[in-house]
Amino acid sequence: MPRYFFHIRDDGLLVTDVEGVELPDIPDLEERLLKVAREVLAEEEWKAELTDGRSFEIVNEEGRTILVVPFRNLQFLP
């Protein structure tokens, strides 16, 4: 099963996900992104400025970027 890493880009700084998570397919990847986004955006330190260049970078185990999602696109999640 492929492993994906959910890094956070904060302007020039990259906060890396060193563990990653194994997911069978893209719908599971999207579901996991929403779960991680809710957890991260619930933390006070991330709430202040959501449109300042922060984004999730989802990378596969080969190091290839699969998806980049700006925080501002996720700030109104239910």
C-alpha positions as CSV (number, residue, x, y, z in Angstrom):
1,M,0.0,0.0,0.0
2,P,1.4,3.5,-0.9
3,R,2.6,5.8,1.9
4,Y,1.8,9.5,1.8
5,F,3.3,12.4,3.8
6,F,1.3,15.4,4.8
7,H,3.9,18.2,5.0
8,I,3.0,21.8,5.9
9,R,4.6,24.7,3.9
10,D,4.8,28.0,5.9
11,D,6.2,30.4,3.3
12,G,9.8,29.3,3.1
13,L,9.7,26.8,5.9
14,L,8.7,23.1,5.4
15,V,7.3,21.3,8.4
16,T,7.8,17.6,7.4
17,D,5.6,14.7,8.3
18,V,8.2,12.0,9.0
19,E,5.8,9.2,9.7
20,G,3.3,9.4,6.8
21,V,0.3,7.2,6.5
22,E,-0.5,4.2,4.2
23,L,-3.5,4.8,2.1
24,P,-5.0,2.5,-0.6
25,D,-6.3,5.1,-3.1
26,I,-7.0,8.8,-3.9
27,P,-10.4,9.0,-2.2
28,D,-8.8,7.8,1.0
29,L,-6.0,10.4,0.5
30,E,-8.6,13.1,0.2
31,E,-10.5,11.9,3.3
32,R,-7.2,11.9,5.3
33,L,-6.4,15.4,4.1
34,L,-9.7,16.7,5.4
35,K,-9.1,14.9,8.8
36,V,-5.5,16.3,9.1
37,A,-6.7,19.8,8.0
38,R,-9.4,19.8,10.7
39,E,-6.8,18.8,13.4
40,V,-4.2,21.4,12.3
41,L,-6.7,24.2,11.8
42,A,-8.1,23.5,15.3
43,E,-4.8,24.4,16.9
44,E,-4.6,28.0,18.0
45,E,-1.2,28.7,16.4
46,W,-2.6,28.0,12.9
47,K,-5.8,29.9,13.3
48,A,-4.4,33.4,13.2
49,E,-3.3,33.9,9.6
50,L,-4.7,31.3,7.2
51,T,-4.0,33.2,4.0
52,D,-0.3,33.9,4.5
53,G,1.2,31.3,2.2
54,R,0.6,28.2,4.3
55,S,-0.3,25.0,2.5
56,F,-0.4,21.3,2.8
57,E,2.0,19.4,0.5
58,I,1.1,15.8,0.1
59,V,4.1,13.8,-1.1
60,N,4.3,10.1,-1.9
61,E,7.0,7.7,-0.7
62,E,9.1,8.4,-3.8
63,G,9.2,12.1,-2.8
64,R,6.9,13.2,-5.6
65,T,4.4,16.0,-4.8
66,I,0.9,14.6,-5.3
67,L,-1.2,17.6,-4.2
68,V,-0.7,21.1,-2.8
69,V,-3.6,22.7,-0.9
70,P,-3.5,26.2,0.5
71,F,-4.8,26.6,4.1
72,R,-7.2,29.3,2.9
73,N,-9.0,26.7,0.8
74,L,-9.7,24.6,3.9
75,Q,-10.5,27.3,6.5
76,F,-14.3,26.9,6.2
77,L,-14.4,23.1,6.7
78,P,-17.4,21.9,8.7
